[in-house]
Amino acid sequence: MSDNAGSYQLHAEGKDIQQGTFRLSKKGVEFSWEAKSSSDDLGSTQRLVLDFIKQHNGCTQTEIVKDLRKKKSQISNIISILCREGYLIKKDNELFINNPC
């Protein structure tokens, strides 16, 4: 018999909410948000980008490219990964830290 434990991703979007992907963990029949407090599983440039956005919430990708002096394509790929993994929310051209709580 399975203990029904596991890790899941919840993707939410709609007319009245910001689109986002959230990490959930399940124990038994209960779900809880997984905290994003650690970025140990990120690469060094991914951490730089995430830290920049934490300090400049609502910034644009262009601002990140200029400040970190990285290639536009590299930053674009990193932003896509961080959004897909649930670390960031992109609204129009602005980037925000994803904080579901």
Secondary structure, DSSP 8 states (H G I E B T S, - for coil): -----EEEEEEEEETTEEEEEEEEEEETTEEEE------TTS-HHHHHHHHHHHHTTTEEHHHHHHHHT--HHHHHHHHHHHHHTTSEEEETTEEEE----
